[in-house]
Amino acid sequence: MRCFNKTPAARQVSFKRARWSVWRRRHQGSSRQGLSCRGVLLLTRVMLAGVGLGIGGQPVFGQDFQVSVAEANWQSEASEQGCVMEQTIAPFGAVRFTQNKGEPLEFALTVPAAYQPISRATLSVLASPWQADAYAPRHFQVYPRLLSTASGSQLVVFGQDAEAIVQGLLTGRTVMFAFYYAAYEARVTVAARPTGFRQAQRMFSECRQALVHNQ
């Protein structure tokens, strides 16, 4: 926005009246334009102060990652050493259930290195948007697991808590990780959908039973 004073056209009046008109218009216009410029500058400063700069100089806002219902899917893999069941949540990554031989079930979200270090995190089981029943959210303690500087970390729940996550997904609930990364205190949520879970869980359960029989 350019701020300057326009000289008003001289009116067909007496010389004194024309000079007074020019002076009055000039000073009133200058005052209005000056206030407008100062207002714009003040608003710009407020906006810049309210939006911090994050990684790569980009503005930091809360980020939400979830796969659409139409694209949501779970995949299971089985081996003699363990069982895996996961849902990919692009572009963030994936959530994964892992059952290794002789170990408790775990459910984890891998967090990329760009979101490190994590200051705090929660895991919740929530009613899905299409569910009309009243359901009180359940919250679980999350444990951080450092992978490497390049690979980031994992947010993990174990044992009975992981089993409760399975039951939540079987009843159509949405599972959501929420965490803050300390550098900018920006909140990130990553939600897993229950779509296709029951079919994948059937294969996953058979794999877990086979691990028990083969011990």
N, C-alpha and C positions, 0 to 999 in steps of 0.2 A: 504494500500500500504506500503510495507516494503522497506526501503531505506538503502542500505549498499553497500560496495565496494567489488567487486569480484577481486581476484588476477589473472591477465591474465597469461595464460600458457607461459612458457619460450620458446622463439623461438631458433632455431638452428643457432645462431649467436655468435659473440664474447661476452665475459663476459661483457665488457663495454657497448656494444650496447644493450645487453639483460637487463642490469640494467637500462639504460636510457629508454628503452621501457616500462619496468615495472613502473618506476617512472612517466613517462608521462601519461600512460594509467590510472594509479591510480589517479592522480590529476585531469585529465580531467573528468574521470568518476565520481569522488567525486563531482566536480563542477556541472556536469549535474544532478546527482541524488539529490544533495542538492537543486538546483533550482526547481526540480520537486516536492520535498517534500514541500518546502516553497510555491510553487504555489498551491498545493492541499490544504494546510492549509489556505491560503488566500482565495481561492474560497469557502472553507467550512465556514469560518467566514462570508463572504459576504452573502452566502445563508442563514445562520442562522439569520443574522441581518435583512434580507429582509422578513423573515417569522416570524410574531409574534406568540406567544402562546396564545391560547384562552381557552375556558372552558375545564377543565380537561386536560390542557396541550396540546391540539390538535392545529394544525396550523389554523390560521384564514384566510379564503378566502371569497370572495363573494359567496352567496348561492342563487340558483334559484329553486323555487318550482312551478311546474305546472303539471297538469294532461294531459295525452296524449289525442289526439282527439278521439281515439277509446274508451277510458275509461271515458271520460268526461260525466257528467250527472248532472241534476238538480232535486231536490226533493222538493215537496210542501206539507205542512201540514196546515190544517185549523181547527179552533176552534171558539167558540163563543167570545173568548176574543182577538184573534189575528190570524195572518197569518204568516207563515214562508216559505221561499224558500231558499235553500242552495245548494252549490256544495262542496263536500269533495275534498281536495287537500292533499293527503297523501304524506309524513308523517307529513306535517306541521299542518294541521287542516282543517278549512273550512271557506268559505265566506258565508254571510247570509244576505238576505233581511228580515226585520221584520216590520210588520204593526200591531201595537196595537190600540185598540179602542180609538178614540179621539186624537191620536198622529200622527205626520208626519212620513212618510216612512223613514226608515233608512237602510243603507247598511254598514256592518261591517266585519272586519277581526279580529279574536281572535288570539292574539300573545302570545305564551307560556312564562312562567316565565323565561326560560333560555335566552330569547332575551331582557331582561329588564336591565336598563331603555332605552327607545327609545329616541334618540336625535332629530330626524327629520323624516318626512314621507311625501309621496305624493301618490296620486291615479290618474291613467291615463287611458283613453280609447284610445286604439290603434287599428290600422288595424291588422287583423289576418294574419298569414303568407300566407294563400291561397288567400287573397284578393289582386287584382291587381290595384284597383283604388287608386288614390292619396287621402290620408286622413290625415289631420293635427291632431295630437294627442290633446286631450283635457285633461286638468289637473284640479284637484279639491282640495280644502282645506280639510285636514283631521284633525279630532279632536280626541285626545286620551281620553280613558275612562278606569280608573283603576278598575280592578275587585277585585283582592286580591293579596297578596304576592305570594300565591301558584298558583293561576290561571292565573296570568299575566295581560294583558290589552287588550283593543280593539281599533282598528283604525276605526273611524266612519265618514260617511257623512250623512247628513239629508236632508229632504224636496226635493226641486227642484233639488239639486245635485244628490240625490239618484234616482229621477225620470229620470234624464239624463243618469244615469248608466243603467237603465232598457232599455231605447231607444237604447243605444249603443249595448247592448247584443242582442236586437231584430234585429238589422241590421248586426249581425255577427261579431261585434268587440270583441277584447280581453280586459279584464279589469285587470289592474296590480297595486298592491300595491308595493311600494318600501320604505324601511325604513332603518335607521342606528341605531344600538344599541350602546349606548354611551361607554360602557366599553371598546370596541375594535374598534369602528368606522367601523365595518364590514357591508357591504351592503347586504341586503336580499330582494329578489323580490318574490312575490307570485302572480301568474297569474291565472285568472278564464277564462275558455273557454265558448264560446256561444253554444256549442253543446248540444242539448236537451233543450235549454232554452225556446224556444217558447211554447212547450207543457206544461212545468211546469208553465210558466207565465200565461197561460190561466186559470189554476186552481187558481193560486195566485190572479189574477185579480177578479175572481168570489168571492173569499173569501173577498177581500177588499170591493167589492160592498155590500156584505151581512153585513159587519160591519157597513157601512154607513146607511143602511136601518134599522138596529136594534138599532141605537142610540136613 
